[in-house]
């Protein structure tokens, strides 16, 4: 397991935990996550601490089963926190957990570059930490619009044009 932290220039303090060696197939994954979090934090004026966990389907399936009562893997899970850390006087926004195999399979099925899809899932998960959701049409439209705006700054095309929402 490797742990790396984002440079201090980020508006949100980012910790990346790479739990699975399969992520070594994508050597630019951690830089992609850093840029995606920075873009989303800048666009939303969010500050605080975020942890992004890069893991596999088995770990995400267990989290999904435990916390959402859904016994299958998914691409990204978000665990909002919004707690102030007293000794650091900062806000813990929460954790974003991304499954490698599901992300890779979706990117291939949708004929998207893996890192573009990773950008999207990272932004999507980050927005969930801030309270954005897609439980109804209005929420989904607002969240997807913001995702598109953020992804455009990263050079990623509209993820909703080619396929139905995967998140």
HELIX and SHEET records of a PDB file:
HELIX    1   1 UNK A   21  UNK A   25  5                                   5    
HELIX    2   2 UNK A   29  UNK A   44  1                                  16    
HELIX    3   3 UNK A   57  UNK A   68  1                                  12    
HELIX    4   4 UNK A  100  UNK A  109  1                                  10    
HELIX    5   5 UNK A  114  UNK A  129  1                                  16    
HELIX    6   6 UNK A  137  UNK A  153  1                                  17    
SHEET    1   A 5 UNK A   2  UNK A   5  0                                        
SHEET    2   A 5 UNK A  12  UNK A  18 -1                                        
SHEET    3   A 5 UNK A  48  UNK A  55  1                                        
SHEET    4   A 5 UNK A  90  UNK A  99  1                                        
SHEET    5   A 5 UNK A  76  UNK A  85 -1                                        
END                                                                             
